[in-house]
Amino acid sequence: FCSSLLIGCFQHCKSYLLIILVMSGEAADIHRLQPKINLFDQTDESGISDSDPEETEFEKEFLDVNRRRSIRKHKENTLSPTSPKGPEYFSDMSISPVSNLSIRSGKMSIHSRSPSTTTGRGGGGGVTSRLSQLVVGELSGSDSEEPVFTAPLSDHLLCSICRRVLRRPVVSGCGHTFCARCVLLPKAKACPMDNVQLSLVLENIALRDQIGSLTAYCRFGCALSNEGKLLYTGQACTSKIPFHELRFHESQCPWSIVPCPNSPQCGTLLSKDLTEHLFECTHAKCRNKEYGCEVNGTSEEVEDHLSSCRFNVVRQVIEGFKSTVDDLVTEVKKQGKQIKDLTKSVNKLQHELTQRERVLDGRFSNLEEFQVHYDGSLNETRVMLNEMSNEMNSIQLQDEESEAEIGTSDSLGIVGNIESHVYKCKGTFVGHDGPIWSMAAWGDLLFSGSSDHTIKVWDTLANFTCLKTLHGHEGMVLSLCINNNLLYSSASDSMICIWDIKTYQLLDNITAHTNPICTLAANDKHLFSGSLRIIKVWDKGTLQTVRTLEGLNHWVRALVIKNDKMYAGIYQAIKIWDVNSFECERVIDVKGGSVYSMVVTDRYIICGTYDKGIFMQSLSNPRESQVLRGHSGTVYCLGYLKSGGHTRLFSGAYDRTIKVWNLDKHIALQTMDRHQGSVCCIVIARGKIFSGAMDSTIKVWQ
């Protein structure tokens, strides 16, 4: 009796134990447990015997559970009558275990007299191997009635060997199409059409799909004629079913004949009457039937038997095992999730560490070169200051006739001091997880938009820290604009968000364009947004479209509003509109490709272009223009600063540098190269220059 209990426990719990071991990755435990389990069950569900005499002891010991599960899953997917669109739709054969199927260390073979039915190792036996596996379930099955189709079949849909509708049609080496099972039968040696030896080549998928779309009658609405063929009677089930769904329908048909699950004494009945019968049925089976008890009888007899059933102990043990297994499965899943989260965090930290190492490597490599350059510049500056001091002393000793020249020399000295001023990096903002595409300043606050879909608010007065992160976009934040205590942001998600600049609250958002919005500008009444070949004008109060400016030749990447004029940079041109009448007043030709950035000073319209140049157009003289050269990449951003009566221009480019220009002399004064990626945006506020770049950092210069 104790042995029976142990056998029952192992038979019903071995799958749970193996699942736990597989999920926990203890492959060695699986190998140790598998031979012990096989002592109680020598043949598993796949029909493969562990005691095959041709299998070595080594293979028996290490025939792992994963291989068995793969075989069972393959058979279920291939042979299940309810599998959608599976090959079984084209066979009404009954499935039974196959005695001539063997597996050896990943090799599957069908032993037959036909030489074309042996598969390769590891699934590498080609098309013949795959087709052989498809018909494994049919080789030992028995024929059933031919289905009754709603329309006569064409001869090309019939197999020339069995003269029935083609099931799993395959093209043989001779070029004719037959049922796969007909070609694989041992007696099928030659093609009946041209007497050529039969061999599988490939499945005829087109013909298979055509046959699957034919409609047939349910066999529970048909009856046998005197000749032994099924004929549609119009009684019982009257359904017309596509052939590839016929098997599934018949398995669920309410007119199918099923036995009573409680007792064979009740006989058979229609599936549609089963529910009513079970409600009235006086027979029952022992509750422990799934644990091996075969007692059945009337409900009273079974109830009396249950109190003394010897399988009660088995049930209690197995239910205890199931509860423990469920708890273990839950714990394994929980631990697996924690491991996954930890792995993700470690990978992220490793990625950040790698990026920081690259930044440090770049800084150290440039440190020595910078030191040499700095020492040389310092010596030159000292020499220049000494010369200037001597010159000033000599000027002061001259007579009154040279006073005007002395004043001029003083002025030149001031200019020289301004031009010799060197901007230095005072700090770095770090916090974004992607390139920084846009920035805007308001008082002591700096706003930055990034590819990480966020806007960060930075304190530029005290300690350069992030005060707030704003979430509202689902794409790269490409442009920021501040007007009347409101922050406007646009992104690649084609949306414009409006934020309260004091509370950082999202007030509203609109889907403004069908393409990414590259630039924004605003005045007291209107908000302007630029996208692909279009500029839209929005009422700031109602957020409704006031005007749409179309007919542009490319992306609008730069908009500037100044003195009731709107300047828009497009491909090889700058267009100027009146912001009151929205009439285009002027078009300026720009040589150098697309305009990526633009500023408007009191004297010039200045734009950065694709061909690495900075185009300058005089506002007073249409014929006066100039191109500043110095960058080795596209000029993405511009900014200007007035100081001591002089104007300096700052330009950031793809070459990772920022250049400082004297707009009076049109010469470059300084090159700043602390960024490790393309410089995408520049903002100037309270005498400080802020630059955002593709390296996800913001540099502060002063």
C-alpha positions as CSV (number, residue, x, y, z in Angstrom):
1,F,0.0,0.0,0.0
2,C,2.9,2.4,0.9
3,S,4.5,1.6,-2.5
4,S,1.2,2.5,-4.3
5,L,1.1,5.8,-2.4
6,L,4.7,6.7,-3.4
7,I,4.1,5.7,-7.1
8,G,0.9,7.9,-7.2
9,C,2.7,10.8,-5.6
10,F,5.6,10.6,-8.2
11,Q,3.3,10.2,-11.1
12,H,1.2,13.2,-10.3
13,C,3.9,15.5,-9.0
14,K,7.0,14.9,-11.1
15,S,6.0,17.5,-13.7
16,Y,5.7,20.2,-11.0
17,L,9.1,19.3,-9.5
18,L,10.7,19.5,-13.0
19,I,9.1,22.8,-13.7
20,I,10.6,24.3,-10.5
21,L,14.0,22.9,-11.3
22,V,13.9,24.2,-14.9
23,M,12.8,27.7,-13.8
24,S,15.5,27.9,-11.2
25,G,18.1,26.8,-13.7
26,E,19.3,23.8,-11.7
27,A,20.1,21.6,-14.7
28,A,22.2,19.3,-12.7
29,D,19.3,18.5,-10.4
30,I,17.1,17.7,-13.4
31,H,19.7,15.2,-14.6
32,R,19.9,13.6,-11.2
33,L,16.1,13.4,-10.7
34,Q,15.1,12.2,-14.2
35,P,16.4,8.6,-13.9
36,K,14.6,8.2,-10.5
37,I,11.3,9.4,-12.0
38,N,11.6,7.1,-14.9
39,L,11.7,4.1,-12.5
40,F,8.0,4.7,-11.9
41,D,6.9,5.7,-15.4
42,Q,8.9,4.1,-18.2
43,T,7.0,5.9,-21.0
44,D,6.2,9.6,-21.1
45,E,3.4,11.4,-22.8
46,S,5.3,11.7,-26.1
47,G,5.1,7.9,-26.6
48,I,8.9,7.5,-26.3
49,S,10.2,4.7,-24.1
50,D,13.2,5.3,-21.9
51,S,13.9,1.6,-22.0
52,D,14.5,1.5,-25.8
53,P,17.2,-1.3,-26.2
54,E,19.0,0.8,-28.8
55,E,19.5,3.7,-26.4
56,T,22.8,3.8,-24.4
57,E,23.0,4.1,-20.7
58,F,24.6,7.5,-21.1
59,E,21.7,8.7,-23.2
60,K,19.2,7.4,-20.6
61,E,21.0,9.3,-17.9
62,F,21.0,12.6,-19.6
63,L,17.8,12.6,-21.8
64,D,16.8,16.0,-20.4
65,V,13.3,17.2,-19.8
66,N,13.6,20.2,-22.2
67,R,14.0,17.9,-25.2
68,R,10.9,15.9,-24.2
69,R,8.9,19.0,-23.7
70,S,9.9,20.3,-27.2
71,I,8.8,17.0,-28.8
72,R,5.4,17.1,-27.0
73,K,4.9,20.7,-28.0
74,H,5.8,19.9,-31.6
75,K,3.2,17.0,-31.7
76,E,0.6,19.2,-30.0
77,N,1.1,22.0,-32.5
78,T,1.2,19.7,-35.5
79,L,-1.4,17.1,-34.6
80,S,-3.9,19.0,-32.5
81,P,-7.4,18.9,-34.1
82,T,-8.2,22.4,-32.7
83,S,-4.9,24.1,-33.8
84,P,-5.8,27.1,-36.0
85,K,-4.5,26.8,-39.5
86,G,-2.4,23.8,-38.7
87,P,-1.8,21.0,-41.2
88,E,-4.2,18.8,-39.3
89,Y,-7.2,20.6,-40.9
90,F,-6.5,18.6,-44.0
91,S,-6.7,15.2,-42.2
92,D,-9.6,13.6,-40.4
93,M,-7.3,10.7,-39.2
94,S,-7.4,9.6,-35.6
95,I,-4.1,10.1,-33.8
96,S,-2.4,7.4,-31.9
97,P,1.2,6.9,-30.6
98,V,3.7,6.0,-33.3
99,S,5.8,2.9,-32.6
100,N,8.3,3.5,-35.4
101,L,9.4,7.0,-34.2
102,S,12.7,7.2,-32.4
103,I,14.8,9.9,-30.9
104,R,18.6,9.8,-30.4
105,S,20.3,12.8,-28.9
106,G,18.3,15.3,-30.9
107,K,17.8,13.1,-33.9
108,M,14.2,12.1,-35.0
109,S,13.7,9.3,-37.5
110,I,10.7,7.6,-39.1
111,H,11.7,4.0,-40.0
112,S,10.2,3.1,-43.3
113,R,11.1,1.3,-46.5
114,S,11.2,4.7,-48.3
115,P,14.7,6.1,-48.2
116,S,13.3,9.7,-48.2
117,T,11.7,9.6,-44.8
118,T,14.8,9.8,-42.6
119,T,15.4,13.2,-41.0
120,G,18.6,14.9,-40.5
121,R,20.4,15.6,-37.2
122,G,19.1,18.6,-35.2
123,G,16.4,19.5,-37.7
124,G,18.8,19.8,-40.6
125,G,17.3,17.1,-42.8
126,G,15.8,19.6,-45.3
127,V,12.2,19.7,-46.6
128,T,11.9,15.9,-46.7
129,S,12.7,15.7,-43.0
130,R,10.1,18.4,-42.1
131,L,7.4,16.8,-44.2
132,S,8.1,13.4,-42.7
133,Q,7.5,14.9,-39.2
134,L,4.2,16.5,-40.3
135,V,2.6,13.1,-41.1
136,V,3.9,11.1,-38.2
137,G,0.4,11.0,-36.7
138,E,-1.1,9.5,-39.8
139,L,1.2,6.5,-40.4
140,S,-0.6,4.3,-37.9
141,G,-4.1,6.0,-38.0
142,S,-7.2,4.4,-39.5
143,D,-9.2,6.0,-42.4
144,S,-12.5,7.7,-41.6
145,E,-15.4,8.8,-43.9
146,E,-14.6,11.1,-46.7
147,P,-16.1,14.6,-45.9
148,V,-19.1,15.7,-47.9
149,F,-18.4,18.9,-49.7
150,T,-21.1,21.4,-50.7
151,A,-20.0,21.4,-54.3
152,P,-18.4,18.8,-56.6
153,L,-14.6,18.7,-56.4
154,S,-12.3,19.3,-59.4
155,D,-10.1,16.4,-60.4
156,H,-6.9,18.5,-59.6
157,L,-8.0,18.5,-56.0
158,L,-8.0,14.7,-55.7
159,C,-4.9,12.5,-55.0
160,S,-4.1,10.2,-57.9
161,I,-3.1,7.4,-55.5
162,C,-6.0,7.3,-53.0
163,R,-8.5,9.2,-55.2
164,R,-9.6,11.2,-52.2
165,V,-9.3,15.0,-51.5
166,L,-5.6,15.9,-51.1
167,R,-4.5,16.0,-47.4
168,R,-1.3,17.9,-46.8
169,P,-0.5,18.1,-50.5
170,V,3.1,17.8,-51.5
171,V,4.9,17.9,-54.8
172,S,6.9,14.8,-55.6
173,G,10.1,14.7,-57.5
174,C,8.2,13.8,-60.7
175,G,6.2,17.1,-60.5
176,H,2.8,15.6,-59.5
177,T,1.0,16.4,-56.3
178,F,-0.1,13.7,-53.9
179,C,-1.2,13.4,-50.3
180,A,1.9,13.4,-48.0
181,R,0.7,10.1,-46.3
182,C,0.3,8.4,-49.7
183,V,3.9,9.2,-50.7
184,L,5.2,8.0,-47.4
185,L,3.3,4.7,-47.3
186,P,5.7,1.7,-47.8
187,K,3.6,0.4,-50.7
188,A,3.8,3.7,-52.6
189,K,7.0,3.1,-54.7
190,A,6.3,4.7,-58.0
191,C,4.2,7.6,-59.4
192,P,1.0,6.2,-61.0
193,M,1.2,8.9,-63.7
194,D,4.7,8.3,-65.1
195,N,6.1,5.4,-63.0
196,V,8.9,7.5,-61.5
197,Q,10.0,6.7,-58.0
198,L,8.2,8.8,-55.5
199,S,10.1,11.3,-53.3
200,L,9.0,14.3,-51.3
201,V,10.1,17.7,-52.5
202,L,8.1,20.4,-50.9
203,E,4.6,21.3,-49.6
204,N,2.1,22.6,-52.1
205,I,1.0,25.6,-50.0
206,A,-1.2,27.2,-52.7
207,L,-3.2,24.0,-53.2
208,R,-3.4,23.4,-49.5
209,D,-4.9,26.8,-48.9
210,Q,-7.3,26.4,-51.8
211,I,-8.6,23.0,-50.4
212,G,-8.8,24.6,-46.9
213,S,-11.2,27.2,-48.2
214,L,-13.7,24.7,-49.6
215,T,-16.9,24.3,-47.6
216,A,-18.2,20.9,-46.3
217,Y,-21.1,19.6,-44.3
218,C,-20.7,18.5,-40.7
219,R,-20.6,14.7,-40.5
220,F,-23.2,14.8,-37.8
221,G,-25.7,16.0,-40.5
222,C,-24.8,13.2,-42.9
223,A,-25.6,9.5,-43.1
224,L,-24.1,6.4,-44.8
225,S,-25.6,5.4,-48.2
226,N,-26.0,1.8,-49.3
227,E,-22.7,2.1,-51.1
228,G,-21.0,3.1,-47.8
229,K,-20.5,6.8,-48.6
230,L,-21.6,9.7,-46.5
231,L,-24.5,11.7,-47.9
232,Y,-25.9,15.0,-46.6
233,T,-29.4,14.5,-45.1
234,G,-30.3,17.9,-43.9
235,Q,-31.1,16.5,-40.5
236,A,-29.4,17.1,-37.1
237,C,-26.4,19.5,-37.8
238,T,-26.9,21.6,-41.0
239,S,-23.8,23.7,-40.7
240,K,-21.5,24.4,-43.7
241,I,-18.0,24.7,-42.5
242,P,-14.7,25.7,-44.3
243,F,-12.7,22.5,-44.7
244,H,-9.8,23.8,-42.6
245,E,-12.2,24.4,-39.7
246,L,-14.2,21.2,-40.1
247,R,-12.3,19.1,-37.5
248,F,-12.6,21.9,-34.9
249,H,-16.3,22.3,-35.5
250,E,-17.0,18.6,-35.3
251,S,-15.2,18.4,-32.0
252,Q,-17.5,21.1,-30.6
253,C,-20.7,20.2,-32.6
254,P,-23.8,19.9,-30.3
255,W,-25.0,16.9,-32.4
256,S,-21.8,14.9,-31.7
257,I,-22.2,11.7,-29.7
258,V,-20.4,11.6,-26.3
259,P,-20.4,9.1,-23.4
260,C,-21.5,10.0,-19.9
261,P,-18.4,10.9,-17.9
262,N,-19.9,9.5,-14.7
263,S,-20.6,5.9,-15.8
264,P,-20.7,3.8,-18.9
265,Q,-24.0,2.4,-17.7
266,C,-25.7,5.7,-18.9
267,G,-24.7,4.9,-22.5
268,T,-24.0,7.6,-25.1
269,L,-26.0,10.8,-25.8
270,L,-25.8,14.0,-27.9
271,S,-23.4,16.7,-26.8
272,K,-26.1,19.3,-26.5
273,D,-28.0,17.1,-24.1
274,L,-25.0,16.3,-21.8
275,T,-25.5,19.3,-19.5
276,E,-29.1,18.3,-18.8
277,H,-28.2,14.7,-18.4
278,L,-25.4,15.5,-15.8
279,F,-27.9,17.4,-13.8
280,E,-30.2,14.4,-13.5
281,C,-27.5,11.6,-13.6
282,T,-27.6,9.3,-10.6
283,H,-24.1,7.9,-11.2
284,A,-20.8,9.4,-10.1
285,K,-17.1,8.6,-9.8
286,C,-14.9,8.9,-6.8
287,R,-13.4,12.3,-6.2
288,N,-10.0,10.6,-6.2
289,K,-10.3,9.3,-9.7
290,E,-7.5,11.6,-10.9
291,Y,-5.2,10.0,-8.3
292,G,-5.9,6.5,-9.4
293,C,-9.2,5.4,-7.8
294,E,-11.5,3.6,-10.3
295,V,-14.6,3.2,-8.2
296,N,-17.9,4.4,-9.7
297,G,-21.5,3.8,-9.0
298,T,-24.5,5.7,-7.7
299,S,-24.0,8.9,-5.8
300,E,-24.9,7.3,-2.5
301,E,-22.4,4.4,-3.1
302,V,-19.6,6.8,-4.0
303,E,-20.3,8.9,-1.0
304,D,-20.1,5.9,1.3
305,H,-16.9,4.8,-0.4
306,L,-15.2,8.2,-0.2
307,S,-14.8,8.0,3.6
308,S,-12.8,4.9,3.4
309,C,-11.0,5.4,0.0
310,R,-7.4,4.6,0.3
311,F,-6.5,7.4,-2.2
312,N,-7.5,10.1,0.2
313,V,-4.0,10.1,1.6
314,V,-2.6,10.4,-2.0
315,R,-4.8,13.3,-2.6
316,Q,-3.8,15.1,0.6
317,V,-0.1,14.5,-0.2
318,I,-0.4,15.7,-3.8
319,E,-2.4,18.8,-2.8
320,G,0.3,19.6,-0.3
321,F,2.9,19.2,-3.0
322,K,0.9,21.5,-5.3
323,S,0.6,24.2,-2.7
324,T,4.3,24.1,-2.1
325,V,5.0,24.1,-5.8
326,D,2.8,27.1,-6.4
327,D,4.6,29.0,-3.6
328,L,7.9,28.1,-5.1
329,V,6.8,29.1,-8.6
330,T,5.6,32.5,-7.2
331,E,8.9,33.0,-5.3
332,V,11.0,32.0,-8.4
333,K,9.1,34.6,-10.5
334,K,9.5,37.2,-7.9
335,Q,13.3,36.5,-7.7
336,G,13.5,36.5,-11.5
337,K,11.9,39.9,-11.7
338,Q,14.3,41.3,-9.0
339,I,17.3,39.8,-10.9
340,K,16.0,41.4,-14.2
341,D,15.6,44.8,-12.5
342,L,19.0,44.6,-10.9
343,T,20.6,43.6,-14.2
344,K,19.0,46.5,-15.9
345,S,20.2,48.9,-13.2
346,V,23.7,47.5,-13.5
347,N,23.8,47.8,-17.3
348,K,22.6,51.4,-17.0
349,L,25.2,52.3,-14.4
350,Q,27.9,50.6,-16.5
351,H,26.8,52.6,-19.5
352,E,27.0,55.9,-17.5
353,L,30.4,54.9,-16.2
354,T,31.7,54.2,-19.7
355,Q,30.4,57.6,-20.9
356,R,32.0,59.4,-17.9
357,E,35.3,57.6,-18.5
358,R,35.3,58.7,-22.1
359,V,34.7,62.3,-21.1
360,L,37.5,62.1,-18.6
361,D,39.9,60.6,-21.1
362,G,39.1,63.4,-23.5
363,R,39.8,66.0,-20.8
364,F,43.0,64.5,-19.7
365,S,44.3,64.1,-23.3
366,N,43.6,67.8,-23.9
367,L,44.9,69.0,-20.6
368,E,48.6,69.0,-21.5
369,E,48.0,70.7,-24.8
370,F,45.8,73.3,-23.2
371,Q,48.5,74.0,-20.6
372,V,51.2,74.6,-23.2
373,H,48.8,76.8,-25.2
374,Y,47.8,78.7,-22.0
375,D,51.5,79.3,-21.0
376,G,52.3,80.6,-24.4
377,S,49.3,82.9,-24.4
378,L,50.1,84.2,-20.9
379,N,53.7,85.1,-22.0
380,E,52.4,86.9,-25.1
381,T,49.9,88.8,-23.0
382,R,52.6,89.9,-20.6
383,V,54.8,91.1,-23.4
384,M,51.8,93.0,-25.0
385,L,50.9,94.6,-21.6
386,N,54.5,95.8,-21.1
387,E,54.6,97.3,-24.6
388,M,51.2,99.0,-24.1
389,S,52.4,100.4,-20.7
390,N,55.6,101.8,-22.4
391,E,53.5,103.3,-25.1
392,M,51.1,105.0,-22.7
393,N,54.0,106.5,-20.8
394,S,55.5,108.0,-23.9
395,I,52.2,109.3,-25.0
396,Q,51.6,111.2,-21.7
397,L,54.9,113.0,-22.2
398,Q,53.9,114.5,-25.6
399,D,52.7,118.1,-26.0
400,E,49.1,119.3,-26.4
401,E,49.1,118.7,-30.2
402,S,49.1,115.0,-29.6
403,E,46.2,114.9,-27.1
404,A,43.8,113.8,-29.8
405,E,46.2,111.0,-30.7
406,I,46.5,110.1,-27.0
407,G,42.7,109.8,-26.8
408,T,42.6,107.6,-29.8
409,S,45.4,105.4,-28.3
410,D,43.4,105.1,-25.1
411,S,40.4,103.9,-27.1
412,L,42.5,101.4,-29.0
413,G,43.7,100.2,-25.7
414,I,40.2,99.5,-24.5
415,V,39.3,97.7,-27.7
416,G,42.4,95.6,-27.3
417,N,41.5,94.7,-23.8
418,I,38.0,93.6,-24.9
419,E,39.4,91.6,-27.7
420,S,41.9,89.9,-25.5
421,H,39.3,88.9,-23.0
422,V,39.2,85.0,-22.7
423,Y,36.0,83.2,-21.8
424,K,36.4,80.3,-19.4
425,C,34.2,77.4,-18.5
426,K,32.8,78.0,-15.0
427,G,30.7,74.9,-14.5
428,T,28.7,72.0,-16.1
429,F,25.1,71.0,-15.7
430,V,24.6,67.2,-15.8
431,G,21.3,65.5,-15.5
432,H,19.7,64.9,-18.9
433,D,19.8,61.4,-20.4
434,G,20.1,62.5,-24.0
435,P,21.3,65.3,-26.3
436,I,20.2,68.9,-25.4
437,W,18.4,70.5,-28.3
438,S,17.0,73.8,-26.9
439,M,17.4,76.2,-24.0
440,A,15.8,79.4,-22.7
441,A,16.6,81.8,-19.9
442,W,14.3,83.7,-17.5
443,G,15.9,85.7,-14.7
444,D,18.2,83.4,-12.8
445,L,16.5,80.3,-14.2
446,L,17.6,78.2,-17.2
447,F,15.3,75.8,-19.0
448,S,16.7,73.0,-21.2
449,G,14.9,70.5,-23.5
450,S,16.4,67.2,-24.4
451,S,16.0,63.9,-26.3
452,D,14.9,62.3,-23.0
453,H,11.5,64.0,-23.6
454,T,11.9,66.2,-20.5
455,I,12.5,69.9,-19.7
456,K,14.7,70.7,-16.8
457,V,14.8,73.9,-14.7
458,W,18.3,74.9,-13.5
459,D,19.4,77.4,-10.8
460,T,22.1,79.6,-12.5
461,L,22.7,81.9,-9.5
462,A,23.7,79.7,-6.6
463,N,25.0,76.1,-7.2
464,F,24.0,75.2,-10.7
465,T,21.5,72.5,-9.6
466,C,18.3,71.1,-11.2
467,L,15.2,72.5,-9.4
468,K,12.5,70.7,-11.4
469,T,12.0,68.2,-14.2
470,L,8.9,68.9,-16.4
471,H,7.2,65.9,-18.2
472,G,4.7,66.6,-20.9
473,H,6.1,65.6,-24.3
474,E,6.5,62.2,-25.9
475,G,9.4,63.2,-28.2
476,M,12.6,65.2,-28.4
477,V,12.1,68.7,-27.1
478,L,13.4,70.8,-30.0
479,S,12.5,74.4,-29.1
480,L,11.8,76.6,-26.0
481,C,10.3,80.1,-26.0
482,I,9.5,82.4,-23.0
483,N,7.0,85.3,-23.3
484,N,4.9,87.0,-20.6
485,N,5.7,84.5,-17.8
486,L,4.8,81.6,-20.0
487,L,7.1,78.9,-21.3
488,Y,6.2,77.4,-24.7
489,S,7.9,74.1,-25.7
490,S,7.7,72.1,-29.0
491,A,8.9,68.6,-29.8
492,S,9.2,65.9,-32.3
493,D,5.7,64.6,-31.2
494,S,4.2,67.6,-33.1
495,M,2.8,69.1,-29.9
496,I,3.1,72.5,-28.2
497,C,3.0,72.6,-24.4
498,I,2.3,75.8,-22.4
499,W,3.8,76.0,-18.9
500,D,3.4,78.5,-16.0
501,I,7.0,79.7,-15.6
502,K,6.5,80.3,-11.8
503,T,4.7,77.2,-10.7
504,Y,6.1,74.9,-13.4
505,Q,2.6,73.6,-14.0
506,L,1.4,72.4,-17.5
507,L,-1.4,74.7,-18.4
508,D,-2.4,73.4,-21.8
509,N,-1.1,71.5,-24.9
510,I,-2.1,71.3,-28.5
511,T,-1.3,69.1,-31.5
512,A,0.0,71.9,-33.7
513,H,1.5,70.1,-36.8
514,T,1.7,66.8,-38.5
515,N,5.5,66.9,-38.4
516,P,8.1,67.8,-35.7
517,I,8.1,71.4,-34.7
518,C,11.6,72.7,-35.0
519,T,11.3,76.3,-33.8
520,L,9.1,78.7,-31.8
521,A,8.9,82.5,-31.5
522,A,6.4,84.8,-29.8
523,N,5.3,88.5,-29.4
524,D,2.6,90.0,-27.2
525,K,-0.3,88.7,-29.3
526,H,0.8,85.7,-31.3
527,L,2.8,82.5,-31.1
528,F,4.7,81.3,-34.2
529,S,5.7,77.7,-34.9
530,G,7.8,76.4,-37.8
531,S,7.8,72.9,-39.2
532,L,8.2,71.2,-42.6
533,R,7.3,73.8,-45.3
534,I,4.9,75.6,-43.1
535,I,4.7,78.3,-40.4
536,K,1.5,78.6,-38.2
537,V,0.4,81.7,-36.3
538,W,-1.5,81.0,-33.1
539,D,-3.6,83.3,-30.9
540,K,-2.0,83.2,-27.5
541,G,-5.2,83.6,-25.6
542,T,-7.4,81.0,-27.4
543,L,-4.6,78.8,-28.9
544,Q,-6.5,78.9,-32.2
545,T,-4.8,79.1,-35.6
546,V,-4.8,82.7,-36.9
547,R,-2.9,82.3,-40.1
548,T,-1.0,79.5,-41.9
549,L,2.0,80.5,-44.0
550,E,2.6,77.9,-46.6
551,G,4.7,77.4,-49.8
552,L,8.0,77.2,-48.1
553,N,10.7,75.1,-49.7
554,H,12.1,73.1,-46.8
555,W,12.2,72.8,-43.0
556,V,11.8,76.0,-41.0
557,R,14.5,75.6,-38.4
558,A,14.9,79.3,-37.3
559,L,12.3,82.0,-36.4
560,V,13.1,85.5,-35.0
561,I,10.6,88.2,-34.0
562,K,12.0,91.8,-33.9
563,N,10.5,95.3,-34.5
564,D,7.2,93.9,-35.9
565,K,9.1,91.7,-38.3
566,M,9.3,87.9,-38.5
567,Y,12.4,86.4,-39.9
568,A,12.3,82.8,-41.0
569,G,15.3,80.7,-42.2
570,I,14.6,78.0,-44.8
571,Y,16.6,76.3,-47.6
572,Q,19.1,78.9,-49.1
573,A,16.8,81.8,-48.1
574,I,15.6,84.1,-45.4
575,K,12.0,85.3,-45.6
576,I,10.8,88.4,-43.8
577,W,7.1,89.0,-42.9
578,D,5.2,91.9,-41.4
579,V,3.7,90.4,-38.1
580,N,0.6,92.6,-38.4
581,S,-0.5,92.0,-42.0
582,F,1.4,88.7,-42.4
583,E,2.6,89.9,-45.8
584,C,6.0,88.7,-47.1
585,E,8.1,91.9,-47.5
586,R,11.4,90.5,-48.6
587,V,13.3,87.4,-49.5
588,I,17.1,87.2,-49.0
589,D,19.1,84.6,-50.9
590,V,21.5,82.7,-48.7
591,K,24.3,80.6,-50.3
592,G,25.2,77.6,-48.1
593,G,22.3,75.3,-48.0
594,S,19.6,75.2,-45.2
595,V,19.5,77.8,-42.5
596,Y,19.9,76.1,-39.1
597,S,20.1,79.2,-36.7
598,M,19.6,82.9,-36.8
599,V,19.9,86.1,-34.8
600,V,19.0,89.7,-35.7
601,T,21.1,92.6,-34.3
602,D,20.7,96.3,-34.9
603,R,22.9,96.1,-38.0
604,Y,22.8,92.6,-39.3
605,I,20.7,89.5,-40.0
606,I,23.1,86.6,-39.1
607,C,22.4,82.9,-39.8
608,G,24.3,79.7,-39.5
609,T,24.1,77.4,-42.5
610,Y,24.7,73.8,-43.5
611,D,27.9,74.4,-45.4
612,K,29.8,75.5,-42.2
613,G,29.5,79.2,-42.8
614,I,27.9,82.2,-41.0
615,F,26.0,84.4,-43.4
616,M,25.7,88.1,-42.5
617,Q,23.3,90.5,-44.3
618,S,23.3,94.2,-43.6
619,L,19.8,95.6,-42.6
620,S,20.6,99.1,-44.0
621,N,22.3,98.1,-47.3
622,P,20.8,95.1,-49.2
623,R,24.0,94.8,-51.3
624,E,26.2,94.4,-48.3
625,S,26.7,90.8,-47.1
626,Q,29.5,88.6,-45.9
627,V,30.3,85.0,-44.9
628,L,32.4,84.2,-41.8
629,R,34.4,81.0,-42.1
630,G,36.1,79.1,-39.3
631,H,33.9,76.1,-38.4
632,S,34.4,72.6,-39.9
633,G,30.8,71.6,-39.5
634,T,27.2,72.8,-39.7
635,V,26.5,75.9,-37.6
636,Y,23.6,74.8,-35.3
637,C,23.2,77.8,-33.0
638,L,24.0,81.5,-32.6
639,G,23.9,84.2,-29.9
640,Y,25.2,87.7,-29.5
641,L,26.3,89.9,-26.6
642,K,26.9,93.7,-26.4
643,S,29.8,94.8,-24.3
644,G,31.5,98.2,-24.0
645,G,30.0,99.4,-27.2
646,H,31.1,96.3,-29.1
647,T,29.1,93.3,-30.2
648,R,30.3,89.7,-29.9
649,L,28.8,86.8,-31.8
650,F,28.9,83.3,-30.4
651,S,28.5,80.3,-32.7
652,G,28.1,76.6,-31.9
653,A,28.6,73.9,-34.6
654,Y,28.8,70.2,-35.4
655,D,32.6,70.3,-34.9
656,R,32.0,70.5,-31.1
657,T,33.4,74.0,-30.8
658,I,32.1,77.5,-29.9
659,K,33.7,80.4,-31.6
660,V,33.7,84.1,-30.4
661,W,33.6,86.7,-33.2
662,N,34.2,90.4,-33.3
663,L,31.3,91.7,-35.4
664,D,33.0,95.1,-36.0
665,K,36.1,93.5,-37.5
666,H,34.5,90.2,-38.6
667,I,37.3,88.1,-37.1
668,A,37.3,85.2,-34.7
669,L,38.6,86.0,-31.2
670,Q,38.5,82.7,-29.4
671,T,37.6,79.0,-29.8
672,M,36.1,77.0,-26.9
673,D,36.2,73.2,-27.2
674,R,35.2,71.7,-23.9
675,H,32.2,69.8,-25.3
676,Q,32.4,66.1,-26.4
677,G,29.6,66.4,-28.9
678,S,28.0,68.8,-31.4
679,V,27.0,72.1,-29.8
680,C,23.2,72.4,-30.5
681,C,22.0,75.5,-28.6
682,I,23.4,78.7,-27.0
683,V,21.7,81.1,-24.6
684,I,23.2,84.3,-23.2
685,A,21.8,85.7,-19.9
686,R,23.2,88.0,-17.2
687,G,26.7,88.1,-18.8
688,K,26.9,84.3,-18.9
689,I,27.0,82.1,-21.9
690,F,25.2,78.7,-21.7
691,S,25.9,76.0,-24.3
692,G,24.0,72.7,-24.7
693,A,25.4,69.8,-26.7
694,M,25.0,66.2,-27.9
695,D,27.1,65.0,-24.9
696,S,24.0,65.6,-22.7
697,T,25.7,68.5,-20.8
698,I,25.3,72.2,-20.4
699,K,28.5,74.3,-20.1
700,V,28.6,77.7,-18.4
701,W,31.1,80.3,-19.8
702,Q,32.1,83.7,-18.4
